[in-house]
Amino acid sequence: MTTATHEETLGFQTEVKQLLHLMINSLYSNREIFLRELISNAADACDKLRYQALDNDALYEGDSELRIEIEHDAKAGTVTVRDNGIGMNRDEAISNLGTIARSGTAEFLQQLSGEQQKDARLIGQFGVGFYSSFIVADEVTVRTRKAGTSTDEAVEWHSKGEGEFTVADIDSERHGTEIILHLKKDAKEFADDYRLKSLVRKYSDHIEVPVRMPNVESDRDEEGKPIEGSEKTVWETVNEATALWVRPKSDISDEEYKGFYKHVAHDFSDPLTWSHNKVEGKLEYTSLLYVPGRAPFDLYERDGARGVKLYVQRVFIMDDADQFLPLYLRFIKGVLDTRELSLNVSREILQQDPKVEKIRSALTKRGLDMLTRLAKNAEAYQTFWNTFGSVLKEGPAEDVANREKIAGLLRFATTHTDSSTQDQSLADYVGRMKEGQEKIYYIVADSFNAAKSSPHLEIFRKKGIEVLLLNDRVDEWLMSHLDEYNGKAFADVAKGDLDLGEVENEEEKKAKEETAKSKEGLVKRVKEVLGELAQEIRVTHRLTDSPACVVLPEHEMGFQMRRIMEAAGQPLPEVRPILELNPEHALVARLESTEGDDFTDLAHVLFDQAIIAEGGHLDDPASYVRRLNTLLTA
């Protein structure tokens, strides 16, 4: 290295300053993960050089033995991690080390509270990467040169993890990146040979790139004693340096699987489950898929980075290969290694290759099977569902071929427990169906309490018929793509004609017909008053306690979905609901005996109340209040 030139001082991106402060103060109990993060980054840099060198092996600059080296100096209190991977130019060093170019950053920082234990979990969820250096170091120097550039295009980046960093041009014969950590006084333990080796074996044994550390050896005399002055330094490979996914499953421990997940996902929590599979025959590939224990911050950004790490014959091709799993399984992490694709594969080729679709179909099935096995552990699956359930609900619309299997993995709140916890499966529901019940009933509302308290449930509670209580924003869209489960059709209790099938006996059906006939005069009068506000007026048998309810036509968009669409600026045609009156209720009896303006006011009040109970909005709330006040003071 020569003397630094063209040195400039730059400020960290605001988000980086906040993240560094919180990390340094929150992750002290997990500080050893810094080495795992730096080794993972170095391994990625080596993978990227290997891939780019497929088209231009001059990038190796005569040094094609990719490796990661770790040195320490206890006296100076430093740890150095270097690689001979792809390296960075000046702009890349500034961008990669001074900013966070990741979706979800703002939301992530908003959730940080300053509580160490909570923030440590959140930071781990976000991913710490290079910035983990400052957990153990009060000063960090990075020297790097991009492979294929001239020796005078190297860069030295330096920071104390505060408000700014410096970048200077230097000379370097070596391509790749070298990171020098100047350890804090309370982190000197890491400048120790045994400590560093144990951390490499604990966290990075699975890295395919060799991780080497220096070892001092001496020649020995005939008695086996070291000969003074014969000391020499040799490099010892510390890790297994074999791609974990190519090893037999029987040779891999759970701890090794968990460690590899943390490398792939840049997460320091354990996965919920994993699936390791090797396929031979017409298609040959190996996959290792994981279900994380918690969600990344960009989970609901459908255009965000997702997918598996793609290797072709153990040669790294790309991160986030999203062609091999559907969008509704975007939470799955892992590795795919295949012989079926060319080494110079590109995203465009991936999209056109029929082999990709076959592998995608197989991995989708593998992912769903993995969740099916996880579902046998109720507690673990509940953790999964609470974290990723809303994403899995996108599945029935996107994947018709696996719709039934996805439906079996869905979980719901129901009137069986009246709990807001979504922990009941459709199989549970079908197993509890009443004799003669032919449909799976559900209701969609803005909140769990609104769903649970809906007047539409009154007849179902009276008959002991279970109803699914849906209140997620995606639920109405989900149910529009679920036709049936296990031969049982779905029915929205707030839409269309209510048919309880054989649950109702002939006497009950006949009594309803007679009641409807006896109220034809009342129905006609209400229709005349409400006019075009209601599509139809009829006597109901849904209600036991409420005077009235509104029902939408069977294929009409529900009130919840209408509000979502309207909030997004989507114009919608006016909806004209059906008003159903409960002939057994005192207010309806009062309506029947009332004339003139009082009849008009009471009919409108009953209609407006039914709209409100359904979660709808009144076009003229002031008129509703006026009419209600008039009736109350009469």
C-alpha angles and dihedrals in degrees: 000000000000130000113298118256135185092030120181134175119227135181125242118248108265093247091053092053090052093045093049092050093050095043094050090051101037109038100053092116091054098039096128090073089080090084093050090051095049092047091049091052091047091049090051090051090053091048091052093050091049090052096047091046090062087080097030117023089179085084088077088066089211093308107097096153098101114207147152120229128198123193133172137195112200093188094053092036095233138135119197125199116187137171136184093223132122097305127195138267123222097273092047092050091053092045099042098040101035104042141040108230097185132119115244095036095125093047090047093054092046090059095053110103108177092253103130100214095046094043092049089060092047094047090051088051091052095046124246105213118160093356090069085080089080092059088076103016131066091193130031129190122192122192116186143161126187114240112256096027126109121271092251093059096075121122135214116206118189134180143156091212095255128103102317149022136205128229123196136174115245139166121253132174089197125075120211131051135300121192119194116196118200099205124227117244092255092049100056088112088081092063088078128107097219093045093051094046092050091052092049091052092044099049110015108030089115096056108119092213111082114252107209134191129187119257123190114225131180134201112250133219127232090279091054095251120140113260110233114243094020095097116135134172119239127180116242122199105231103185132061088251092200122119103256095218093061093057120093112268090234090062096053122085125214089248091056091050090050092047092052091051090056089053094048097042099033088230128130096206122088122257120247093231143334142206124213115191138168119198123197130179127053089358120035120196143125123223133188111187129183136195107213122225093229140023129258116236093250095053094118094045098097091194094051126112112288142142138075133302106262122216127176111206089339092308111124112240108169148337119237097021095183098180094083101062131040120251094253089062093049091123091069115103130191150091135296119194116183140172092202099082131064119253092240091055117154133194090255092054090047091056092053102040113102089207088065091059091050092051090045091053092049094047091048090055089046091052093049091047088052090055091046090056091046089053089067086072101065096194095048092045091050088056089052093047095048088052105037106012095107090054094049088053087070088066104084091057094046102038115042093169092061098033096117093048092048090048089056089056095052120104128205144185109239142180087255090081102010085217122135089224111110099223106123120101126210088246088058090050095048090048090058098045117133120251107272094019111133103173140060106233125209142167129207122211141156094256140014092250091051090051094045093048098044114131088226089075096060098092091042092055090047091052094041093240115153119233129195111238110214125185108147115115090242096050102092090047089048094052092048087066098043110084099168146340124214089349093307118120121223120240129192106221091210096056136069127344116337112240117181091176117203092351086086118064126222093259092057092048092050092048090054092052091051092048092049090051092050092053098049091109093053092046091052093050093050091048090054091052099044095040113171094359091085126042091209141355119215144154114264134217092185095084133073102161107018125075097221146355137190122236127196124220111268097257098034120118111258126244093253094053091045091057092049092050093045091049087055090055095254112149113227133191117252114271121223110198129201116250116217120194125207105226091197095059122101093228091055090048088051090049091053092054096045127093140192123002093351090059091050093048094047093047090052092046092052090049094047092046090052090052091050093048089054091054095254127138125243118236091211110025092166091063090050091053092047093051092046092050091049091053093046093052097042 
